[in-house]
Protein backbone atom coordinates (compact mmCIF):
# COMPACT_ATOMS: atom_id res chain seq x y z
CA UNK A 1 0.00 0.00 0.00
CA UNK A 2 1.60 3.29 -1.04
CA UNK A 3 2.19 5.92 1.58
CA UNK A 4 0.86 9.46 1.54
CA UNK A 5 4.17 10.88 0.29
CA UNK A 6 5.27 8.00 -1.91
CA UNK A 7 5.19 9.90 -5.21
CA UNK A 8 7.91 12.41 -6.11
CA UNK A 9 5.47 15.26 -6.73
CA UNK A 10 3.83 14.83 -3.32
CA UNK A 11 7.27 14.84 -1.64
CA UNK A 12 8.15 18.02 -3.54
CA UNK A 13 4.94 19.68 -2.36
CA UNK A 14 5.79 18.64 1.21
CA UNK A 15 9.27 20.11 0.76
CA UNK A 16 7.69 23.36 -0.46
CA UNK A 17 5.48 23.58 2.62
CA UNK A 18 8.44 22.85 4.91
CA UNK A 19 10.53 25.55 3.19
CA UNK A 20 7.69 28.03 3.64
CA UNK A 21 7.22 27.22 7.33
CA UNK A 22 10.95 27.35 8.12
CA UNK A 23 11.34 30.59 6.13
CA UNK A 24 8.42 32.27 7.88
CA UNK A 25 9.71 31.12 11.26
CA UNK A 26 13.16 32.51 10.45
CA UNK A 27 11.58 35.77 9.25
CA UNK A 28 9.63 36.03 12.50
CA UNK A 29 12.78 35.47 14.56
CA UNK A 30 14.67 38.10 12.56
CA UNK A 31 11.79 40.56 12.85
CA UNK A 32 11.63 40.14 16.62
CA UNK A 33 15.37 40.41 17.16
CA UNK A 34 16.08 43.12 14.58
CA UNK A 35 16.97 46.48 15.94
CA UNK A 36 16.73 49.28 13.42
CA UNK A 37 19.68 51.33 14.54
CA UNK A 38 20.20 54.70 12.96
CA UNK A 39 22.97 54.99 10.41
CA UNK A 40 26.18 56.20 12.02
CA UNK A 41 27.41 57.88 8.84
CA UNK A 42 25.87 61.33 8.75
CA UNK A 43 26.42 63.30 5.57
CA UNK A 44 24.91 66.48 6.92
CA UNK A 45 21.89 68.01 8.57
CA UNK A 46 18.72 69.61 7.25
CA UNK A 47 16.77 72.09 9.29
CA UNK A 48 13.01 72.03 8.77
CA UNK A 49 10.75 74.24 10.90
CA UNK A 50 13.44 74.66 13.52
CA UNK A 51 14.21 70.93 13.87
CA UNK A 52 17.53 69.46 12.72
CA UNK A 53 17.31 66.14 10.87
CA UNK A 54 20.37 64.01 10.13
CA UNK A 55 20.83 63.19 6.45
CA UNK A 56 22.55 59.83 5.89
CA UNK A 57 25.76 59.97 3.90
CA UNK A 58 24.31 57.68 1.24
CA UNK A 59 21.42 59.99 0.40
CA UNK A 60 23.49 63.13 0.18
CA UNK A 61 22.52 65.01 -2.96
CA UNK A 62 26.03 66.44 -3.27
CA UNK A 63 27.49 62.93 -3.49
CA UNK A 64 25.00 61.95 -6.18
CA UNK A 65 25.69 65.12 -8.16
CA UNK A 66 29.41 64.44 -8.10
CA UNK A 67 28.80 60.82 -9.09
CA UNK A 68 26.60 61.98 -11.96
CA UNK A 69 29.32 64.33 -13.17
CA UNK A 70 31.86 61.52 -13.15
CA UNK A 71 29.78 58.60 -14.45
CA UNK A 72 26.50 59.95 -15.77
CA UNK A 73 22.91 59.00 -14.93
CA UNK A 74 23.63 55.29 -15.28
CA UNK A 75 26.19 55.48 -12.47
CA UNK A 76 23.65 57.19 -10.20
CA UNK A 77 20.99 54.57 -10.99
CA UNK A 78 23.48 51.77 -10.39
CA UNK A 79 24.53 53.34 -7.10
CA UNK A 80 20.90 53.71 -5.94
CA UNK A 81 20.10 50.13 -6.97
CA UNK A 82 23.16 48.85 -5.10
CA UNK A 83 22.16 50.76 -1.94
CA UNK A 84 18.59 49.42 -2.20
CA UNK A 85 19.80 45.86 -2.70
CA UNK A 86 22.20 46.16 0.23
CA UNK A 87 19.40 47.48 2.46
CA UNK A 88 17.39 44.28 1.95
CA UNK A 89 19.86 42.26 4.04
CA UNK A 90 19.74 44.27 7.29
CA UNK A 91 17.25 44.79 10.07
CA UNK A 92 13.53 44.40 9.59
CA UNK A 93 13.83 44.41 5.81
CA UNK A 94 15.72 41.13 6.09
CA UNK A 95 12.62 39.56 7.65
CA UNK A 96 10.51 40.66 4.66
CA UNK A 97 13.16 39.39 2.27
CA UNK A 98 13.26 35.99 3.98
CA UNK A 99 9.47 35.69 3.93
CA UNK A 100 9.30 36.63 0.24
CA UNK A 101 12.11 34.25 -0.76
CA UNK A 102 10.54 31.34 1.12
CA UNK A 103 7.15 32.03 -0.49
CA UNK A 104 8.72 32.18 -3.95
CA UNK A 105 10.59 28.93 -3.30
CA UNK A 106 7.38 27.25 -2.14
CA UNK A 107 5.55 28.42 -5.27
CA UNK A 108 8.38 27.11 -7.44
CA UNK A 109 8.21 23.72 -5.68
CA UNK A 110 4.44 23.58 -6.18
CA UNK A 111 4.81 24.51 -9.85
CA UNK A 112 7.43 21.83 -10.50
CA UNK A 113 5.35 19.30 -8.52
CA UNK A 114 2.36 20.16 -10.68
CA UNK A 115 4.41 19.59 -13.80
CA UNK A 116 5.64 16.27 -12.42
CA UNK A 117 2.09 15.13 -11.60
CA UNK A 118 0.91 15.51 -15.21
CA UNK A 119 0.84 12.17 -16.97
CA UNK A 120 2.53 12.60 -20.39
CA UNK A 121 0.83 9.45 -21.75
CA UNK A 122 -2.69 10.73 -21.17
N, C-alpha and C positions, 0 to 999 in steps of 0.2 A: 504494500500500500504506500503510495508516494506521500511524502510529507508536505507540509504547507509551503515550505520554501525549497522544494526539490528542483524547480525549473530555474534556469539562469536568469530569466527576466524577473521572476519574483524575488530572487536574491538581490538583484540590482535595485529593485524598488525598495527593498528593506535597507540596503546600503544607503540609498538616497535619503530615506527617513532618518537613519542614524546620523548621517552627515548634517542634516538640518538640525536635529536636536542638539548635537554636540556643538555646532556652530552658534546656535542661539544661546546655549548655556555659557559658552565662552564670551559671547557678546554681552550677556548680562553681567558676568563677572568683571569684564573690562569696564563696563558702564558704571558699575558700583564703585570700583576702585580707582577710576580715572579722576584725576584732579586737574582741572583746567587752570594751569598756572599762567599768569601773564607772561608775555614774552619779555625777556630780560634785555633784548637789544632795542633800544629806543632811538629812533632816527630823528626825533624832534618832538615838539609840542605844538598843539593848536589850541587857541583860546577862543571859546565860543560862549557868549553871554557871561563872561567873567569866570568861567571854569576852564582849567587847563586839562587837556586830554593828551595822553601820550600817543604818539604815532609810531607804530612799529617800523623798524628799519626797512623791512621788506616792502612796505607799502608807501615808501617815500616817493613822492612825485619827482623830486630832483634826481633820484637814482634812475628812475625809469626814463626820464628825459635824456640823461647822459647815455643810458644804454641804447635808446633809440637813435641818438646821434652816431653812436659807434656801429651799431648793427642793423638799424632799421626796425620797422614795425614787426617783422618776423621774429627778431630777437626778443622784443618785449613780449610778444604772445608766447613764445617758448618759455621765457622766464616766468610769466604768470602761470602757465600750465604746469611747470615744474614745481612751483610753490604750492599750487592747489593739490597736485599729486602727493607731494610730501606731507601736506596737512592731513591727508586721509589716514596716516599711520600713527597718529598721536592723539591721546586723550579720548574724549567721547566720540570723536569722529571715527576712531578705530572700531568702536563697538558697532556703529552703523555699517562700516565696511565689512566687518566679519559677518554680520547678519545678512547683508546683501550677497556676499560671496557664497555663503552656505546655502542660501535660497537658490541662487543660480546653479550651483552644483547639484542640488536636489532636482531641479527642473531638468538639467541635462541627463541625470541618471534616469528619471522617469521617461524622458524622450527616447533614450537609447533602449530602455526596457520595452517601451511600446513598439519600437522597430523590431526588437528581437522576438516579440510575441506574435508578430504577423507571420502567418504560415505562407511561405512562398509558393507552395504547391496548390493552394486553394484558388 
